[in-house]
Amino acid sequence: FVSHDMDAILKLTSRVILLVNGKVVDEGLPQEIINNYTLISFRPQIFKTWAIGEELGNKYAKLKSISVTNNKDVQQFEYDVTENIKVKINYLDLNKEYKNTAIVHVIDEFDRTIFASNEFDAVEWLSHHDSSSSLISTTCIIPGNLLQIGRYKVLIAIGNYNPNIIHVKIDEALTFNVINKSDVEKYRVEVGGN
């Protein structure tokens, strides 16, 4: 069968062929070929910025910039499994009737949503949107030790609730890699009884 469903490929096959533009480029065990497929299809994207007048969106919300950074606000592609990862979003909230919210989904290489959040859940959300400025800057923090080693893509959307309307959505807005860096000090804690 032909599929892009990595879970189904892992569960249902014992051998896999990887096609690129209709040509066989690899053949072998499912996990090996899935790893090769994600390497081929995965493009590093750690920031995007739109110029004034070219922002992505509609008359209710426009994205200005998005980025993925570490705790020191340095944009990077690779993060240690223990590091917090920040997704930063700057957008214009032009929705006078309903307050918009930034929506973030972190999706693994098997297209599973591993983490989802939105600005609406933050205590500061209402005060950000009650100011006279339409420029909103928000940060979503993905806690260290939450994600496993692997490649991730970030879906970013701006929308509002009640009514539920998405004004702008980018499926693979940002990408990053989580690894086990040998130069990062790790702490082990003993768990258990006597």
C-alpha positions in Angstrom: 0.0 0.0 0.0 1.0 3.6 -0.4 0.9 5.9 2.6 2.3 8.9 4.4 1.0 7.7 7.7 4.1 6.8 9.6 2.3 4.9 12.4 0.5 2.7 9.9 3.8 2.0 8.0 5.4 1.0 11.3 2.5 -1.3 12.3 1.6 -2.8 9.0 4.8 -3.3 7.1 8.1 -5.3 7.3 9.7 -3.6 4.3 9.3 -0.2 2.9 10.2 1.6 -0.4 10.8 5.3 -0.4 9.8 7.1 -3.6 10.8 10.7 -4.5 9.3 12.1 -7.7 8.2 8.6 -8.7 11.7 7.1 -8.4 12.9 4.5 -5.8 15.5 6.2 -3.6 15.7 3.8 -0.7 14.4 0.4 0.5 14.6 -1.4 3.8 13.2 -1.7 7.3 10.3 0.6 8.2 12.1 2.6 10.9 15.2 3.2 8.8 13.2 4.4 5.8 10.9 6.6 7.9 14.1 8.2 9.3 15.4 8.8 5.8 12.0 10.1 4.6 11.8 12.7 7.4 15.4 13.8 6.7 14.5 14.4 3.1 11.2 16.2 3.7 12.3 18.2 6.7 13.4 21.8 6.0 14.9 23.8 8.9 12.8 26.9 9.5 13.6 28.8 12.7 12.1 32.2 11.9 9.9 34.1 9.4 9.2 37.8 9.1 6.8 39.7 6.9 7.4 43.2 5.7 4.9 46.0 6.4 2.0 45.6 4.0 3.0 42.0 3.2 1.9 40.5 6.5 0.2 37.1 6.3 -3.5 37.1 7.3 -6.8 38.9 6.7 -8.5 42.1 7.8 -8.9 40.7 11.4 -5.3 39.3 12.1 -1.9 39.6 10.4 1.3 37.8 11.3 4.3 40.0 11.5 7.0 37.5 12.7 7.4 34.1 14.2 10.5 32.4 15.6 11.7 29.5 17.7 14.4 30.3 20.4 16.1 29.1 23.5 15.8 30.6 27.0 18.3 33.3 26.0 16.1 34.3 23.0 18.7 33.0 20.5 17.1 31.5 17.4 18.5 28.0 16.8 17.5 24.8 15.1 18.7 22.2 17.6 17.7 22.0 21.3 18.8 19.6 24.0 16.0 17.4 25.3 16.2 19.2 28.7 15.9 22.8 27.3 12.8 25.0 27.3 11.9 26.0 23.7 10.1 29.3 23.0 7.8 29.9 20.1 7.5 33.7 19.7 4.7 35.3 17.7 4.2 38.9 16.8 0.9 39.7 15.1 -1.5 42.5 14.5 -4.9 42.0 16.2 -7.3 44.0 14.1 -10.4 42.3 15.4 -12.4 44.9 17.2 -15.4 42.7 18.0 -13.7 39.6 19.2 -10.2 39.3 20.8 -7.8 37.1 18.8 -5.6 34.4 20.3 -2.3 32.9 19.0 -2.5 29.1 18.6 0.5 26.8 18.7 0.6 23.0 17.9 3.9 21.1 18.0 3.8 18.1 15.7 6.2 15.2 15.6 7.7 13.4 12.6 4.7 11.0 12.6 2.3 13.9 12.2 1.0 13.6 15.8 0.2 16.7 17.8 2.4 16.4 20.9 1.8 19.8 22.4 -0.9 22.4 21.9 -1.5 25.8 23.5 -3.0 29.1 22.9 -2.6 32.6 24.2 -6.2 32.6 25.5 -5.0 30.4 28.4 -2.5 33.0 29.6 -3.3 35.3 32.5 -2.0 38.3 30.6 -4.1 37.7 27.5 -6.9 40.0 28.4 -4.6 42.9 29.3 -2.6 42.5 26.1 -5.8 42.8 24.0 -7.3 45.7 26.0 -4.4 48.0 25.2 -4.6 50.6 22.5 -1.9 48.9 20.4 -2.9 46.4 17.8 0.6 44.8 17.9 0.6 41.7 20.1 3.8 39.9 21.1 3.3 36.5 22.8 5.5 33.6 23.7 4.6 30.0 24.1 7.1 28.0 26.2 7.5 24.3 25.5 8.9 22.8 28.8 12.2 21.0 28.7 12.0 17.2 29.1 8.5 17.2 27.5 9.6 16.3 23.9 11.4 13.2 22.9 14.5 13.2 20.7 13.3 13.9 17.1 12.2 16.4 14.5 9.2 18.7 15.1 7.2 21.2 13.1 5.1 24.0 14.6 1.6 24.9 13.3 0.8 28.5 14.1 -2.6 30.1 13.8 -4.4 33.3 14.8 -8.1 33.1 15.5 -10.9 33.8 18.0 -13.4 31.8 20.0 -17.1 32.2 20.2 -17.5 32.2 17.3 -14.6 29.9 16.4 -12.8 31.5 13.4 -9.2 31.0 12.2 -7.9 34.1 10.4 -4.5 32.8 9.4 -2.9 29.4 9.7 0.5 28.0 8.7 0.9 24.2 9.0 4.7 24.0 9.0 5.5 27.5 10.2 8.6 26.6 12.1 10.7 23.5 12.5 13.3 22.3 15.1 15.2 19.3 16.2 15.5 17.9 19.7 18.7 16.0 20.5 20.6 14.7 23.4 23.6 17.2 23.6 26.6 15.7 25.3 27.8 19.1 26.5 24.6 19.8 28.5 24.8 18.8 32.1 21.9 16.4 33.0 20.7 15.6 36.5 19.5 12.3 37.7 17.2 11.9 40.7 16.8 8.7 42.6 13.1 7.7 42.7 11.7 5.0 45.0 11.6 3.7 48.5 14.2 2.5 50.9 
